[in-house]
């Protein structure tokens, strides 16, 4: 049985298919039965059904890990 991914506001998502602008990384803005996210390349705001989004996720970069990585630079 496949595990349900845990999504939190602020997480970065890398999706399998790129956005029409060419970017494939998105920041989570709202979580529920639908997930609202913003493209990091063009800042387009979009909403997807959670089930559809879960199938499209390649990688989840948690918000806390991302903060730690930027502090070292």
N, C-alpha and C positions, 0 to 999 in steps of 0.2 A: 504494500500500500504506500502510495506517495505521500510524503509529509507536506502539510500546508505551510508555505513560507510565511514568516512573521515579517510584516511590513510596519514601519513606524514613520511618522512625519520626520522629514529631514534625510531619510535614507536615499542613497543614490542607486538607481536601477540601470543596468546595462541590458538592453533588449536585443533579441535575435535579429529583428528587422530594423533597419535605420528609418528615421523620420524623413520625410521628403526633403528637408534641409540638409540631410547627410549625417546628422548627429544620431547617436544611439544611446546617449546617457540622459537620464531624467531624474529630477529631484521630486520626491513624494511630498505633496502639500496637504492632502486629506486622505484618510483611510476609512473605509466602510465597505458596504456591498459594492460600491463603486470607488475607484481610486483616482484621485485628481493629482496630476503631475505636470511639471514644467520641463520642457526641453532645454538643456543647458546650452545648446548651440544658438537657437533662434528665440528662446524664451516664450515659445508658444505654449499656452495653457490648454491641457486636454484632460478628458475624463474617460476612463475605460472600466468596463465591468471587471470585477476582481477575478472571476474565473478565467476570462479571456486574457487578462494581464498575467496571471500566474503561469499560463502556458507560454507566454512570450518572453518571460524573464530568462536571461542567460546568467546574470550574476547580480547579487545584492551586496552593496557596500554599505554597511551600517554607518549611521551618522557619527557614532563615537570613534570608530576606527579612522574615518576620514579626517576628523579633527586632529587626532594624534599624528597622522601622517603630514599634515600641513604645518604643525608646530615645529617639526624638525627642519624644515626648509628655510 
